[in-house]
């Protein structure tokens, strides 16, 4: 997926390489494979960790208990 992100950046689909911009794209683009997103964000690479944090910042866990928050799925 990292190569895909680089490709999308080069084509202008993602405006810049800030963690917030990449996370926003991943979070709001329908049809992306959730498993691939999880693998990408879970790599533990130093450059990806800020993207993972920004991605989680886009989620709204308000009013959810622990288990429902773990099962959180973004509503379209």
N, C-alpha and C positions, 0 to 999 in steps of 0.2 A: 504494500500500500504506500510505502514511503516514496517509491518511484512514481506512483500515481499522483501523489501530492505534488511532487516536483514537476510533473507534466502539467498538471492543472495550473500551477503557479506560472509556468512558462507560457501558457496559452491565455493567461489573464482571467481564468475562471475563478481563481482565488486571488484577490487583489494584492496581498502581500504575505510575507512569511511570518507575520506575528502569530503567537500562539492563539490569540483571541480570534483572529481572522480564520485560521485553519480550523479551529474548534467550532466556530460558528458555521462554517461550510459543512463540516461533518455532521453537526447536530441538526441542521435545517434541510439538508438535501435528502429528499425521499428516494427510496430504492437502493441506498447503500447497504451492503451486506453487513449486518450487525456483528457477525463472527469476525469478519475482516477488521472492522473498527476496533473490536475488543483486542484482537491480536496486535494491531498497530499501537494502540494506546497502552497496552500492557507490556510492550517490549522492554521497558526499563531503560531505554536509551536516554542519555542526559538531555538530548535535544527534544525528545518527545514528552518528557515529564511535564514541562510547562503547558504543552498542548492538552495533556490529560487533565491537568488542574483546571485549565480554561474550559474544557468540555464539561466537567462536573459543575462548574459555575453556571453553565447554561441551564442546568436542571433545577426544577422547583420541587423540593421535598416538603413543602409546607403542609402540615397536618397529617403527614404520614408517619406511621410507626416504623420501627427498625426493619421488620420483615417486608412490609409493603415497599419501603424505600429500596431495599435490595432487589425487589422485583420490578422496580419502576420501568415503565415503558412510556416514552414520549408520545403524547397524543398528537396526531397530524393536525 
